[in-house]
Amino acid sequence: MESYVVIGLGRFGTHLAARLFECGQEVLAIDPDEQKVNRIADQVTRAVAADARDRDVLDRLGVENCDRAIVAVGSDLASAALITMNLKALKVPYIMCKAQDATYKEILEKLGADRVIIPEWDIADRLALGLTSSGAMEYIELSQEVGIVEMQPAAEWVGKTVRQLELRSRYGLNLLAVRREDQIIIPPDIDTPLDRNEILVLLGKYESFSQWKPT
């Protein structure tokens, strides 16, 4: 179990804090609005009405003991920047920030945030991946560039083996497993021809999945 502090209880922060708690994590939720704090109080480990822009407040709450911090005040750059600097000063190991646009993202990254997300962009990227180029059935993000995708084989791959296709050298993709009905084959046989009805579990850069079409 890890400990999280979620700062900012708008729709994004509230939902994230509650989901983390449901997943068995220890969650401290902070927002200056007491009504928002009261609404989430029974859905997290601890909820506090406080101003996270004040470093002394964060210090008294023991935020430095948290494994990860999420700054979910994306529409207020000044507050997000100050809170991020406070968290860096308290040596919180990992800081993720929500940003409103690319400019906010760049500033927060320069201030030391380990990761900055723009939720609307992330959702759009996943939707585009599924609707257009690759027929993705599931996408698991490992970093901002790399993910694991469950996909149908490309039309030109059917009947060919992984060895023949040279997935790693030609496409920058690594085949982790093959799912055939209820059977999962790990590691996959690189000399067995691919079938149009099976699902491939692939690891690679996000951009690599747009290079080919599903069956």
N, C-alpha and C positions, 0 to 999 in steps of 0.2 A: 504494500500500500504506500502511495506517495501522498504528500501534502501539497495542497494548492491554495493560493490566494487569488480570488477573482475580484478585481477592482472595477466597479462600474456595473450597475444592475439595470441596464436597459434590457431590451428583448434578448439581444445576443448574450450578454453577460449572465442574465438570469437563467436562461435555458442551459448554457454551458455549465454553470455552477451546479445546477440541479442534476444534470446528466452525469457529471463527474462523481457526485455523491452517490447516485444510483449505481455507478460502476464500482462502488466500494472504496472510493478515495476520500481522504480527509480534506474538507473544503472550508476555508474561511472566506466569507463574502463581505465586501466592504462597499458602502455607498453613503454619500452625505444625506440622501433622502430617507428619512426614517420609515416612511410608508413602504418604500420598495424593500427595505430591510425586513420589515415585519412580514411582508408577503412571502418572503423566501426563507424565513427563520426556521421552519420545520422541514425544509428540504435540503439543508446543508448542515455541516458540523457546527458552525458558529457563524452568526451574521451580526455585523456591527455597523451602526450609523456613525461614520467618521469621515474626516477630510484626509484622503490619502496624499494630498499635495504637501502635507505637513510631515516631514521626516520623523519628527519626534513621536507622532501618532503611530506611524508604522512600527517604529522601534518598540513602543509600549505594547503593541499588539503581537509582538514576536514574529513579525513577518519574515525576518531574516532566517527563521528556522524552517520556512517552507521550501520545498524542493523546486516548485515551479510557480511563476506568477503570470497571470493573464491581465493585461491592462485593456479593459473593454470600454474605453471612453473615446472611441474613434472620432466623434464629431467635434471634440474639443482638443485641438492640437496642443495648446498651451498646457492644459492639465495633463494630457498624456505624456508630454515631454518631461514635465516636472516629476510626475510619478515614476516614470522610467528612470530618471536620474536618481531619485531617492532609492529605488530598488537596487540599482547598480551600486550605490554607496553602501547599502546594507549587505551587499554581496549575495544577493539571491542568485542561485546557480543558473536558472533559466528564466528568461523573460520573453513572453510573447505579447505582442500588441495588436490591437485591431485598428486599422487605418481607414480613412474615408476615401483617399485617392493616392495616386502615385507620389505626389509631392510629400504628403504626410508620411508615407511609407519610407521614402528616402531619408527624411529627417530623423525618424525614430530609429532607423537602422544605424545612422551615424551616431546617435546617442547611446548605442550599445545594446539595443534589443536583439535577442538571438533570432527572433523570427517576427515578421510583420505580415499580417494577412489582411486582405480586402475581401470579406466574405462573399460579396456579390460576384467578384471576379472568379473566386474559387468555384462557386456553384456553376457559373457560366462555363468555365473550362471543362468541368466534369460533364455537363450537359452536352456541350459541343462534341466531346470525345465520344459520347454514346450515340449521338444523333448522326454524326457525319462519317468520320473516316474509318472507324474500326469496329463498330458493333460491340463496344465494350459492355460486358454484363456487370462488372464490378471493378472499381478502381480504389486501390489503397495507396494513399500518398505516404511515402517514406521521407521525402524531403521536398523542397520546392521544385526540384528537377526530376526526381526519380520516384517511380511508383510500381506497384504490382497490379497487373490487369488480367482479368479473366475474359477471354475472347474466343470467338470462333476462328478457325484457321482461314487465312486468305485463300481466295479461289485458286490462285496459282500454286498454293502450297499443297493442296489436296493430292494425295497419291505419291507425294515425295517424302523422303525421310529428313529428319533434322540435320543429319550429316550432309545430305545433298544440298539443303537450303543454306547452310552456313549462316544461321541466324545471328550469331554474335558478330562475325566480321562484316556481314553485308547490311544488317539492320540495327546492330547495337542492342539486340535483345537476347535475354537468357531464358530458356525454357526451364521452369522449376518443376512443373508437374503437368500431367494430362488427366482430364476427368472424362470418363466414358460411362454414361448413365450414373450408377451409384458407385462406380469404382474409381479410385484416385490412384494414379500410378506415379510413385516417387522413388527414385528418379525416373524420368521417362526413358524409354528405349530409343536411342537416337537413330536406330536402323529400322524402325517400324514405320511404314508409310502412314501419313496423317489422314484421318477420316473427316469428312465434312460435318459429321454429327458430334464430334468430340469437342471439348472445351480445353483451350490451352491456358496455362497459368504462366504469364510472362513477366519478367523483371526488366525494366529499362527506363530510359529517359522519356519524359512525357512526349517530346517532339518525335521520338522514334515511332510511336504508335500511329502517327498520321501518315506514314509512308506507304501503307498498304490498305487494301479493302477487304472486308469480310466476305465469306461465301454468300 
